[in-house]
Amino acid sequence: MAALDKADSLAELDLTPESVLADYRLGFQSRQASLIGRREVMSGKAKFGIFGDGKELPQLAMARYFKKGDFRSGYYRDQTLMFALGATTIREQFAQLFAHADPVADPASAGRQMNAHFSTRSLDSAGNWNALVEMFNSSPDVSPTGSQMPRLTGLAYASRLFREIEDLRKLTQFSHNGDEVAFGTIGNASCAEGMFWEAVNAIGVLRAPAVISIWDDGYGISVTNEHQMIHQDVSRLLDGFQREPGGKGGYDIYRVKNWDYPALNRVYRQATRIARREHIPAIIHVTEATQPQGHSTSGSHERYKSSERLAWEQEFDCLEQMRRWMLEIGITDEETLSEIETNDRKFVEEQRAAAWRAYQQPIQEDIREVTQILNDLPIGNDGRKAVGKIVKRLNAKPNPYHSDTMAAVHKALRILRQEPLKAIEPLIQWKKNHWTRQDQGYGEHLFSQSERSTLKVPEIAPIYSDRSPTLQGYQVMNACFDALLERDPRVVAFGEDLGQIGDVNQGFAGLQKKYGPLRVSDTGIRETTILGQAIGLAMRGLRPIAEIQYLDYLLYALQIMSDDLATTRWRSAGGQMAPVIIRTRGHRLEGIWHSGSPMAGVINLVRGVHVLVPRNMVQAAGFYNTLLLGDDPGVIVEVLNGYRLKERMPDNIGSFTVPVGVPEILRPGKDVSVITYGASCKVAMAAAEMLADAGVDTELIDVRALLPFDIRGMILESLKKTNRVLFLDEDVPGGSTAYMMQQVLEVQGGFRWLDSDPVTLSAKEHRPAYGTDGNYWSKPNAEQVFETVYRMMHEVRPADFPLFF
């Protein structure tokens, strides 16, 4: 390997000796933060560390062309970029390393994410949007490798929408005429994942201005590129994405060495300028990178790298190469560099110490508070002696946590449990207050806490008149979507078959022609990036409706829905939001992959997303109106066999709302409460009519939403009246029926009102079989519901309800 080319002109690259030296200092400080951070983990002050050492130079080059308004969607190697942009500080990096649960100390995540998971504050303290065009923006990182790529699709595509949709140009806090670039970063090994290829393809098809950097150090932890990809070279595989000369479709693809500072600046300047001006995406394959400390603090790279490789990494460390180059071309001298490096090491140590002091201060205050309370308790000698040991042990801990204090208090209370309650009341009260404070600190921001919380959207009843038409369900949905698109220019809808033909069930029929192909769009078969596209668009201020054609296909996107969308607000400690509306359809039809109802799998993986299960299209329309008025994400599962059923459409189809988490009593009764949702409502209603003929008065309740579930306790009130309950749905046994039972009997305390065993009735363990009979013997039918409820009544009053089946 040759040394860096001395002939490169600084002026040609818009560089000066001063700017080059400033870059080196930033890179050096970042490296020191990595080295010192690793030391903090090994000393026990932090739990885990992962750093961006070895990748400093390409990130410095990227930062030079990263403008305010741009967005980053990256991963845990990008600390130098964030430092260079001023989007995070070294002290904040250490605060996150120590898990300091304070949004002032760690604005990225308030201690909720491990270190090097970056995020900027798109929202102010009241939950309002900041002016994103005035910020260097970073979407909140996730650990699952490759998961930053689907979101990048939408972050980049938003620029095209802001540029090409006239009505969006007035939203100047979000975009400056669509000039923003979305920067994606990913490691070489993660490029073997499907999400990477799906996102690269989607970004290219959408002609979205993304600049994707691949940091390639030849390894994925211990696994070399030989086992990662064909030819051991990802950019060779990407050649097919290269655009034709002068063409608009495809990518500009670059290959540059990680240690070549002038070349890195040249490549990032060219790639970013073209992406910004012409909306041509770029891929920059940064090769010959190193990772001086290995993958993370969990292991040593000496275990799997040869001595020759380790020597090469030391020789071609990017900062070492930059240092030599600066000396060779006379930018600085050895004495100056040595002085700078000494001062910068000291500076990073000072930042680490300040972060540690700030982290420990509230913990030490708690220890002092508890020590004082324990010492002042009016207790006997035996108790005093035991408490003294607890106090001594607590105060001797070298690196204490809040949980150490809580554990000490709990131990003291156990020991003193026979003391008069009045004597230990101060300790009990401290424990309650401290637990509540910490619990709220970690638990808040799962959903919006602003005035635009979806839970605060006022209920507006549907209005019916003599003019209210009776239409097929798909026509009701069509009118709803038409009203949404007309009312709010931020609304964009997309999915497979959604645009030209108006979706497979015609809910968007004619709307692409009316609103244009950017507002109502077709996509390829790519569920993961359909959702990722929506997340990125929502992070940039738009209101996307992303259609996943069938509920069963939601599984393709479930990882992104769970790890990214559901946690966006929480993992950024209220700093960002992505109010995505996911539209899908499912439940009753026929066949294994078109009539599934995997609701328990969904609800237990997407806490942080509202899961709404309307029984018909009017109810669905009300939920769309509600979600659009709120700022939380939600998924609406429309009933698949309801599009051709007749419904009366409200006059206020575009404005009435259905409250989330509020069930509806479809049929009042006094004998048994039947709790269900979605397509099962129709089955339960048919059964209720049969039961009425047999003398059983059934109360039928449509929960309407699984997340949140019955926030007003309506089902408990029903149970108080009937004292018997059946939970019904089409999920597998132990699925959503078990979830509903737990909510009613445990959370609401409904077990106190039971006179009979609670019962669940669900689909079979196998998938739904094809055909009418397959459906009948796979999912609950009206006859089964009848027999289940009737049997409950037989157990109570066998003479009145003799068994006949």
C-alpha positions in Angstrom: 0.0 0.0 0.0 1.3 3.4 -1.0 1.2 6.4 1.2 -1.4 9.1 0.6 -0.9 11.1 -2.6 0.9 14.4 -1.7 -0.1 15.9 -5.0 -3.8 16.3 -4.0 -4.7 20.0 -3.9 -6.4 21.2 -0.7 -8.0 24.0 -2.5 -9.5 21.7 -5.1 -11.3 19.9 -2.2 -12.4 23.1 -0.5 -9.9 22.3 2.3 -7.4 24.5 4.1 -4.6 23.5 6.4 -6.7 24.7 9.3 -9.8 22.7 8.3 -7.7 19.5 7.8 -6.1 19.9 11.2 -9.5 20.5 12.8 -10.7 17.3 11.2 -7.8 15.4 12.6 -8.5 16.7 16.0 -12.1 15.7 15.9 -11.1 12.2 14.7 -8.4 12.0 17.4 -10.9 13.0 20.1 -13.4 10.5 18.8 -10.7 7.8 18.9 -9.8 8.7 22.5 -13.5 8.5 23.4 -13.5 5.0 22.0 -10.4 3.9 23.9 -11.5 5.5 27.2 -15.0 4.2 26.8 -13.7 0.7 26.5 -11.6 1.2 29.6 -14.8 2.4 31.5 -16.5 -0.8 30.6 -13.6 -3.0 31.6 -13.4 -1.2 34.9 -17.0 -1.9 35.6 -18.4 1.6 35.4 -20.4 0.8 32.2 -22.1 -2.4 31.1 -21.2 -2.6 27.5 -19.4 -0.6 24.9 -19.4 -0.4 21.1 -17.5 2.3 19.2 -16.7 3.7 15.8 -12.9 3.7 16.0 -11.3 3.0 12.7 -14.0 4.7 10.7 -13.2 8.3 11.6 -12.0 9.7 8.2 -15.0 8.8 6.0 -17.3 10.2 8.6 -15.3 13.4 8.7 -15.7 13.7 5.0 -19.4 12.9 5.2 -19.9 15.6 7.8 -18.3 18.2 5.5 -21.2 17.8 3.0 -24.0 17.0 5.5 -26.2 20.1 5.6 -28.9 21.3 8.0 -32.2 19.6 7.1 -30.4 16.4 6.0 -31.1 13.1 7.9 -28.9 10.3 9.0 -30.1 6.7 9.3 -27.1 4.8 10.6 -25.7 2.5 13.2 -23.4 2.3 16.1 -20.2 3.1 14.3 -21.1 6.7 13.5 -19.8 8.6 16.6 -17.3 10.7 14.6 -20.0 11.9 12.2 -22.2 13.0 15.1 -19.3 14.7 16.9 -18.3 16.5 13.7 -21.9 17.8 13.2 -22.3 18.8 16.8 -25.3 16.6 16.9 -24.0 14.9 20.0 -21.0 15.7 22.3 -18.4 13.5 23.8 -19.8 14.1 27.2 -23.3 13.0 26.0 -21.6 9.9 24.5 -20.2 9.0 27.9 -23.6 9.8 29.6 -25.2 7.2 27.3 -22.4 4.7 28.0 -23.1 5.1 31.7 -26.9 4.8 31.0 -27.6 8.2 32.6 -31.5 8.2 32.6 -31.8 12.0 32.0 -32.7 13.5 28.7 -30.5 16.5 29.4 -27.4 14.3 30.0 -28.3 11.9 27.2 -30.6 13.7 24.7 -30.5 10.7 22.3 -32.2 8.2 24.6 -32.2 9.3 28.3 -30.2 6.2 29.1 -32.6 3.8 27.4 -30.2 2.7 24.7 -26.7 1.4 24.9 -23.9 3.8 23.8 -23.4 4.9 20.2 -27.2 4.8 19.4 -27.7 8.3 18.2 -30.8 10.4 17.8 -31.5 14.1 17.6 -34.5 15.9 19.1 -37.1 16.5 16.3 -39.7 17.4 18.9 -39.7 20.0 21.6 -40.7 19.3 25.3 -44.3 19.8 24.4 -44.2 17.3 21.6 -44.3 19.9 18.8 -42.1 19.6 15.7 -38.9 21.6 15.8 -37.7 23.2 12.6 -35.9 20.2 11.0 -34.4 22.4 8.3 -32.4 24.2 10.9 -30.9 21.0 12.4 -28.5 18.2 11.5 -30.9 15.4 12.0 -30.4 11.8 13.0 -33.2 9.2 13.2 -33.0 7.1 16.4 -30.7 4.1 15.9 -31.6 0.5 16.5 -29.3 -2.4 17.3 -30.7 -5.1 15.0 -28.3 -5.0 12.0 -29.6 -3.7 8.8 -32.8 -2.3 10.4 -31.8 1.3 9.6 -32.2 0.6 5.9 -36.0 0.4 5.5 -36.4 3.7 7.3 -33.8 5.3 5.1 -36.1 4.6 2.1 -38.7 7.0 3.5 -36.2 9.6 4.8 -34.8 10.0 1.3 -38.0 9.7 -0.6 -39.5 12.5 1.5 -37.2 15.0 -0.3 -38.7 14.0 -3.6 -42.2 14.5 -2.4 -41.4 17.9 -0.9 -39.9 18.9 -4.2 -42.5 17.6 -6.5 -45.8 18.0 -4.6 -46.8 21.6 -4.8 -49.0 21.6 -1.7 -46.1 20.5 0.5 -43.8 23.4 -0.4 -45.4 25.5 2.3 -44.2 23.1 5.0 -40.9 25.0 5.3 -40.0 23.7 8.7 -39.6 20.2 7.3 -37.9 20.8 3.9 -36.3 23.4 1.8 -37.7 22.5 -1.6 -36.7 18.9 -1.2 -33.0 19.7 -1.3 -32.2 17.4 1.7 -30.1 14.2 1.4 -30.6 11.2 3.6 -27.3 9.6 4.6 -27.4 5.8 5.4 -24.5 3.9 6.9 -24.1 0.2 7.3 -21.4 -2.3 7.9 -20.2 -4.7 5.2 -21.5 -7.9 7.0 -25.1 -6.5 7.3 -25.1 -6.0 3.5 -25.7 -9.7 3.3 -29.2 -9.2 4.8 -32.3 -9.0 2.8 -33.3 -5.6 4.3 -30.3 -4.0 2.7 -31.0 -5.3 -0.8 -34.7 -4.5 -0.5 -34.0 -1.0 0.6 -31.3 -0.4 -2.0 -33.7 -1.6 -4.7 -36.6 0.5 -3.3 -34.5 3.7 -3.1 -33.3 3.2 -6.7 -36.8 2.6 -8.0 -38.1 5.7 -6.1 -35.2 7.9 -7.3 -34.8 9.0 -3.7 -31.7 11.1 -2.8 -29.9 8.8 -0.4 -26.1 8.5 0.0 -25.4 5.1 1.4 -22.0 4.4 3.0 -20.7 0.9 3.6 -18.0 0.6 6.2 -16.1 -2.5 5.1 -13.4 -3.8 7.4 -13.7 -7.3 6.0 -15.4 -8.8 9.0 -18.8 -9.3 10.7 -17.6 -9.8 14.3 -15.3 -12.8 13.6 -16.8 -13.9 10.2 -14.8 -12.7 7.2 -16.3 -11.5 3.9 -15.6 -14.9 2.5 -18.6 -16.2 4.3 -20.7 -13.0 3.9 -21.0 -12.5 0.1 -20.0 -13.8 -3.3 -16.6 -12.5 -4.5 -16.1 -11.1 -0.9 -17.0 -7.7 -2.4 -20.4 -6.0 -2.0 -19.8 -3.2 -4.5 -19.1 -5.8 -7.2 -22.5 -7.3 -6.5 -24.0 -3.8 -6.6 -22.7 -3.1 -10.1 -26.2 -3.9 -11.5 -27.6 -0.9 -9.7 -25.1 1.5 -11.5 -27.0 4.0 -13.6 -26.2 4.5 -17.3 -24.2 7.6 -18.2 -26.5 10.6 -18.0 -29.5 8.3 -17.0 -31.8 9.0 -14.1 -32.5 5.4 -13.0 -30.1 3.6 -10.7 -27.2 4.7 -8.5 -23.8 6.4 -8.7 -21.5 3.8 -7.1 -18.1 4.8 -5.7 -15.3 2.7 -4.2 -12.8 4.5 -1.9 -10.2 3.5 0.7 -11.0 4.2 4.3 -7.6 5.7 4.9 -7.4 8.0 1.9 -8.5 11.4 3.3 -8.3 13.4 0.1 -10.1 10.8 -2.0 -12.8 10.4 0.7 -13.5 14.2 0.6 -13.6 14.1 -3.2 -16.1 11.2 -3.3 -18.4 12.6 -0.7 -18.5 16.0 -2.3 -19.4 14.5 -5.7 -21.9 12.0 -4.4 -23.7 14.4 -2.2 -23.9 17.3 -4.7 -25.4 15.0 -7.4 -27.9 13.5 -4.9 -28.9 17.0 -3.7 -29.3 18.6 -7.1 -30.5 15.7 -9.2 -32.0 13.3 -6.7 -29.6 10.5 -7.9 -28.8 8.1 -5.0 -25.3 7.0 -4.4 -23.5 4.1 -2.8 -20.0 4.7 -1.3 -18.2 1.4 -0.6 -15.5 2.4 1.9 -12.9 -0.4 1.8 -9.8 -1.3 3.8 -11.4 -0.1 7.0 -10.1 -1.2 10.4 -11.7 -1.8 13.8 -8.8 -1.3 16.3 -10.7 -2.6 19.3 -12.7 -5.3 17.6 -16.5 -5.5 17.4 -17.3 -4.5 21.0 -16.2 -4.8 24.6 -17.8 -8.3 24.6 -14.7 -9.9 23.0 -11.2 -9.4 21.6 -10.4 -9.4 17.9 -7.1 -11.0 18.6 -9.0 -14.2 18.9 -9.9 -14.3 15.2 -7.5 -12.0 13.4 -4.0 -13.2 12.3 -0.9 -11.4 13.4 -0.4 -10.3 9.8 -3.9 -8.8 9.7 -3.4 -7.0 13.1 -0.1 -5.6 11.9 -1.7 -4.4 8.6 -4.5 -2.7 10.6 -2.0 -0.9 12.7 -0.1 0.3 9.6 -3.2 1.4 7.8 -5.2 2.8 10.6 -6.9 5.8 9.1 -5.8 8.3 11.7 -2.2 7.1 11.5 -2.3 7.5 7.7 -3.8 11.0 8.0 -1.2 11.9 10.5 1.7 10.9 8.3 0.1 12.6 5.3 -0.2 15.9 7.2 3.4 15.8 8.2 4.5 14.9 4.7 2.8 17.8 3.0 3.6 20.3 5.7 0.2 21.0 7.2 1.7 20.6 10.7 4.8 19.3 12.5 5.4 16.6 15.0 5.8 18.9 18.0 2.4 20.6 17.3 0.7 17.4 16.7 2.0 15.9 19.9 0.9 18.9 21.9 -2.6 18.8 20.3 -2.9 15.1 21.0 -1.9 15.5 24.7 -4.4 18.3 25.1 -7.2 16.4 23.4 -6.6 13.3 25.5 -7.0 15.5 28.5 -10.1 17.1 27.1 -11.8 13.7 26.5 -10.9 12.6 30.0 -12.4 15.7 31.4 -15.6 15.1 29.5 -15.7 11.5 30.8 -15.2 12.7 34.3 -17.9 15.3 34.0 -20.3 12.8 32.6 -19.5 10.3 35.4 -20.0 13.0 38.1 -23.3 14.1 36.7 -24.4 10.4 36.5 -23.4 9.6 40.0 -24.7 12.8 41.7 -28.4 11.8 42.0 -27.4 8.3 43.0 -25.2 9.6 45.8 -27.9 11.9 46.9 -30.3 9.0 47.2 -27.7 7.1 49.2 -27.3 10.1 51.6 -31.0 10.4 51.9 -31.6 6.8 52.7 -28.7 6.7 55.1 -30.2 9.6 57.0 -33.6 8.0 57.1 -32.2 4.6 58.2 -30.1 6.2 60.9 -33.1 8.2 62.2 -35.6 5.3 62.5 -36.9 4.8 66.0 -36.1 1.1 66.2 -34.8 -1.3 68.7 -31.1 -2.3 69.2 -31.3 -5.5 67.1 -32.8 -3.6 64.2 -30.3 -0.8 64.7 -27.4 -3.2 64.4 -28.8 -4.9 61.2 -29.6 -1.6 59.6 -26.1 -0.3 60.4 -24.6 -3.2 58.3 -26.9 -2.3 55.4 -25.9 1.4 55.6 -22.2 0.5 55.7 -22.5 -1.9 52.8 -24.4 0.6 50.7 -22.0 3.4 51.3 -19.0 1.2 50.5 -20.2 0.4 46.9 -17.6 1.9 44.5 -19.9 2.4 41.5 -23.5 2.3 42.9 -26.7 2.3 40.9 -30.2 3.5 41.9 -31.2 -0.1 42.2 -28.6 -0.7 44.9 -30.3 1.8 47.1 -33.7 0.3 46.4 -32.4 -3.2 47.2 -30.9 -1.9 50.4 -34.2 -0.2 51.4 -36.1 -3.4 50.6 -33.7 -5.4 52.7 -34.1 -3.0 55.6 -37.9 -3.2 55.4 -37.7 -7.0 55.4 -35.6 -7.0 58.5 -37.8 -4.4 60.2 -41.1 -5.9 59.2 -42.1 -6.6 62.9 -41.4 -3.0 64.0 -44.4 -0.7 64.5 -45.6 0.6 61.1 -45.3 4.2 62.3 -41.6 3.7 63.0 -40.7 2.6 59.5 -43.2 4.8 57.7 -40.5 7.3 56.4 -38.6 4.4 54.7 -41.8 3.0 53.2 -42.7 6.4 51.8 -39.2 6.9 50.4 -39.4 3.5 48.6 -42.8 4.4 47.1 -41.8 7.8 45.9 -38.5 6.6 44.5 -40.0 3.6 42.7 -42.6 5.8 41.1 -40.1 8.4 40.0 -37.8 5.8 38.4 -40.6 3.8 37.0 -42.1 6.9 35.3 -38.7 7.9 34.0 -38.2 4.7 32.1 -41.8 4.1 31.2 -42.9 7.4 29.7 -43.2 8.2 26.0 -44.3 4.8 24.9 -47.1 6.8 23.3 -47.6 10.5 22.8 -48.0 12.6 26.0 -48.9 15.8 24.0 -52.2 17.4 23.4 -52.3 15.5 20.1 -52.2 12.1 21.8 -54.5 9.7 19.9 -56.2 9.0 23.2 -57.2 12.7 23.5 -58.8 12.9 20.0 -62.4 14.0 20.8 -65.1 11.5 19.8 -67.3 12.8 16.9 -70.3 10.7 16.3 -71.3 9.6 12.8 -74.2 11.7 11.4 -76.9 10.0 9.5 -79.8 11.6 7.6 -82.3 10.7 4.9 -79.6 11.4 2.4 -77.1 8.9 3.9 -76.5 6.3 1.2 -76.2 2.6 1.7 -73.1 1.5 -0.1 -70.8 -1.4 -0.4 -67.9 -1.5 2.2 -65.2 -0.6 -0.3 -67.2 2.5 -1.4 -67.3 3.6 2.2 -63.5 3.3 2.4 -63.0 5.1 -0.9 -65.0 8.0 0.4 -63.0 8.1 3.6 -59.6 8.1 1.8 -60.8 10.7 -0.6 -61.7 13.0 2.3 -58.4 12.4 4.0 -56.4 13.2 0.9 -58.4 16.2 0.2 -58.2 17.6 3.8 -54.5 17.1 4.5 -51.7 17.4 1.8 -49.3 15.6 4.1 -51.3 12.4 3.6 -49.7 10.0 1.1 -50.8 6.4 0.5 -48.9 3.6 -1.0 -48.8 -0.2 -1.3 -48.9 -3.1 -3.7 -51.7 -2.5 -6.3 -52.8 0.6 -4.4 -52.3 3.2 -7.1 -53.4 2.3 -10.6 -56.1 -0.1 -9.8 -57.0 1.4 -6.4 -56.0 -1.6 -4.3 -57.3 -5.2 -4.7 -60.6 -4.3 -3.0 -61.0 -0.9 -4.6 -60.7 1.3 -1.5 -58.5 3.7 -3.4 -60.2 3.4 -6.8 -59.8 6.5 -8.8 -57.8 8.4 -6.2 -54.5 8.2 -8.0 -56.0 9.9 -11.0 -57.5 12.5 -8.7 -54.5 13.2 -6.5 -51.5 12.1 -8.6 -49.1 9.2 -8.5 -47.0 10.7 -5.7 -50.0 11.0 -3.3 -51.4 7.5 -4.2 -48.7 5.2 -5.3 -48.0 1.6 -6.3 -45.0 -0.2 -4.8 -43.3 -3.4 -5.5 -43.8 -6.5 -3.4 -41.6 -5.3 -0.5 -43.5 -5.2 2.8 -40.4 -4.4 4.9 -39.6 -1.3 3.0 -43.2 -0.3 2.5 -43.3 0.1 6.3 -39.8 1.5 6.4 -40.8 4.0 3.7 -43.7 5.1 5.9 -41.5 5.4 9.0 -39.0 7.7 7.2 -41.7 9.8 5.7 -43.5 10.2 9.1 -40.2 11.2 10.7 -40.0 14.1 8.2 -43.4 15.5 9.0 -45.6 13.6 6.5 -48.6 11.4 7.3 -48.2 8.2 5.4 -50.8 5.4 5.0 -48.8 2.3 4.2 -50.8 -0.7 3.0 -49.7 -4.2 3.7 -52.0 -6.1 1.4 -53.0 -8.9 3.8 -52.6 -9.3 7.5 -50.6 -12.5 7.0 -48.1 -10.5 5.0 -47.5 -8.2 7.9 -45.1 -10.8 9.2 -42.6 -9.7 6.5 -42.6 -6.3 8.2 -43.1 -7.3 11.8 -39.5 -7.0 12.8 -39.3 -3.4 11.6 -42.7 -2.7 13.0 -41.6 -4.0 16.4 -38.0 -2.9 16.7 -38.3 0.5 14.9 -41.8 1.9 14.6 -43.1 0.7 18.0 -40.1 2.0 19.9 -39.4 5.3 18.0 -40.9 7.6 20.6 -39.8 5.6 23.6 -36.2 4.9 22.6 -35.7 8.6 21.8 -37.3 9.5 25.1 -39.9 11.6 23.4 -37.5 13.2 21.0 -38.9 11.8 17.8 -42.2 10.3 16.5 -43.3 8.4 13.5 -47.2 8.6 13.3 -47.5 6.0 10.6 -50.9 4.5 9.7 -50.7 0.9 8.6 -53.6 -0.4 6.6 -54.1 -4.1 6.2 -57.0 -6.6 5.9 -57.5 -10.1 7.3 -59.6 -12.5 9.4 -62.4 -14.4 7.6 -61.8 -15.5 4.1 -60.4 -18.9 2.9 -56.9 -20.3 2.8 -53.8 -20.6 4.8 -52.2 -17.3 3.8 -55.2 -15.0 3.2 -57.4 -15.5 6.2 -55.0 -15.6 9.1 -55.5 -13.7 12.3 -52.1 -13.8 14.1 -53.2 -11.0 16.5 -51.5 -12.1 19.6 -48.2 -12.3 17.7 -48.8 -8.7 16.6 -50.0 -7.2 19.8 -47.2 -8.7 21.9 -44.5 -7.4 19.5 -45.7 -3.9 18.8 -46.4 -2.2 22.1 -46.1 1.4 21.2 -48.5 1.0 18.2 -52.3 1.2 18.5 -53.8 -2.0 17.1 -57.3 -1.4 15.9 -59.7 -4.1 14.8 -62.9 -2.6 13.4 -65.9 -4.9 12.6 -66.9 -3.0 9.5 -65.8 -0.3 7.1 -67.6 2.6 8.8 -65.8 1.8 12.0 -62.5 1.5 10.1 -63.2 5.0 8.5 -63.7 6.5 12.0 -60.4 5.0 13.1 -58.5 6.5 10.1 -59.9 9.9 11.0 -58.9 9.4 14.6 -55.3 8.3 13.8 -54.8 11.2 11.5 -55.8 13.7 14.2 -53.4 12.1 16.7 -49.6 11.7 16.5 -49.2 8.0 17.4 -48.7 5.1 15.0 -51.5 2.6 14.5 -52.4 -0.4 12.4 -56.0 -0.9 11.2 -57.0 -4.4 10.3 -60.0 -4.2 8.0 -62.3 -7.2 7.7 -61.4 -8.9 4.5 -64.8 -10.2 3.6 -66.6 -6.9 4.3 -65.8 -4.9 1.2 -68.9 -6.2 -0.7 -71.3 -6.0 2.3 -73.7 -3.1 2.4 -73.3 -0.4 5.0 -74.9 3.0 5.6 -72.3 5.7 5.1 -72.3 8.7 7.5 -72.7 12.1 6.1 -69.5 13.2 7.9 -67.4 10.3 6.6 -64.2 12.4 6.6 -64.6 13.9 10.1 -66.3 11.5 12.5 -64.1 9.7 14.9 -64.0 6.4 16.7 -62.2 6.5 20.1 -59.4 4.1 20.5 -59.6 1.7 23.4 -63.3 2.1 23.9 -65.5 -0.9 23.3 -69.0 -0.8 22.0 -72.0 -2.9 23.3 -73.6 -4.3 20.2 -76.3 -6.2 22.0 -77.2 -5.7 25.7 -77.9 -8.8 27.8 -77.9 -10.1 31.3 -76.8 -13.8 31.2 -73.4 -14.0 29.5 -70.9 -11.4 28.2 -69.3 -12.3 24.9 -66.2 -10.3 24.1 -64.9 -10.3 20.6 -63.8 -8.0 17.7 -63.5 -7.8 13.9 -65.1 -10.4 11.7 -66.1 -12.5 14.8 -68.7 -9.8 15.7 -70.9 -11.0 12.9 -70.5 -14.6 14.0 -71.2 -13.8 17.6 -74.3 -11.7 16.6 -75.7 -14.7 14.7 -75.1 -16.9 17.7 -76.7 -14.4 20.0 -79.9 -14.6 18.0 -79.9 -18.4 18.2 -79.2 -18.2 21.9 -82.1 -15.7 22.4 -84.5 -18.3 20.9 -83.2 -20.8 23.5 -83.8 -18.4 26.4 -80.2 -17.1 26.8 -79.8 -13.3 26.9 -76.3 -12.5 25.6 -74.5 -9.2 26.0 -72.2 -8.8 22.9 -69.3 -6.4 23.2 -67.0 -5.4 20.3 -63.7 -4.4 21.9 -62.8 -2.5 18.6 -59.1 -2.0 19.8 -56.7 -4.5 21.2 -54.0 -1.9 22.0 -55.1 0.0 24.0 -57.7 -2.3 25.5 -60.9 -1.1 27.2 -59.5 2.0 28.9 -62.8 2.8 30.5 -63.5 -0.6 32.0 -66.7 -1.2 30.1 -66.2 -5.0 30.0 -65.9 -5.1 33.8 -69.2 -3.4 34.1 -70.8 -6.0 31.8 -69.2 -8.8 33.9 -70.6 -7.3 37.1 -74.1 -7.8 35.5 -73.7 -11.2 33.8 -71.1 -12.9 36.0 -70.1 -15.1 33.0 -67.8 -14.3 30.1 -66.7 -15.8 26.8 -63.7 -14.4 24.9 -64.0 -15.1 21.2 -61.7 -14.6 18.2 -60.0 -16.2 15.3 -56.5 -16.3 16.7 -54.8 -19.5 17.9 -55.7 -21.0 21.3 -54.0 -19.0 24.0 -53.7 -16.0 21.6 -55.7 -12.9 21.8 -58.4 -14.5 23.7 -55.9 -15.2 26.5 -54.7 -11.6 26.3 -58.3 -10.3 26.6 -58.9 -12.6 29.5 -55.8 -11.3 31.3 -56.9 -7.7 30.7 -60.4 -8.2 32.1 -59.8 -10.7 34.9 -56.4 -9.5 36.1 -56.0 -5.9 35.1 -59.6 -4.9 35.6 -60.2 -7.3 38.5 -63.0 -9.1 36.8 -62.3 -12.4 38.6 -64.2 -11.1 41.6 -67.4 -11.1 39.7 -67.3 -14.5 38.1 -69.9 -17.1 39.0 -68.7 -19.5 36.2 -65.3 -20.4 34.8 -64.2 -17.9 32.2 -64.1 -19.5 28.7 -62.1 -18.8 25.5 -63.1 -19.9 22.0 -60.6 -19.4 19.3 -59.5 -20.9 16.0 -57.6 -24.2 15.8 -53.9 -24.5 16.2 -53.5 -25.3 12.5 -53.7 -22.6 9.8 -57.1 -22.0 8.2 -57.9 -24.7 5.7 -59.0 -23.7 2.2 -62.7 -23.7 1.2 -66.0 -23.1 2.9 -65.8 -26.3 4.9 -62.1 -25.8 5.7 -63.0 -22.4 7.2 -66.0 -23.8 9.1 -63.8 -26.5 10.9 -60.8 -24.1 11.3 -62.4 -21.1 12.9 -65.2 -20.5 15.4 -68.7 -20.6 13.8 -72.1 -19.5 15.1 -73.0 -23.0 16.1 -69.9 -23.4 18.2 -70.5 -20.1 19.9 -74.0 -21.2 20.6 -73.0 -24.5 22.1 -70.2 -22.9 24.2 -72.5 -20.3 25.7 -75.4 -22.7 26.2 -73.1 -25.1 28.0 -72.1 -22.4 30.4 -75.8 -21.8 31.2 -76.4 -25.5 31.5 -73.8 -25.7 34.3 -75.6 -23.0 36.2 -79.2 -24.1 35.5 -79.3 -27.6 34.0 -83.0 -27.9 34.3 -83.7 -24.8 32.3 -80.9 -25.5 29.8 -80.7 -29.3 29.2 -78.0 -30.5 26.9 -79.2 -31.7 23.6 -75.9 -31.9 21.7 
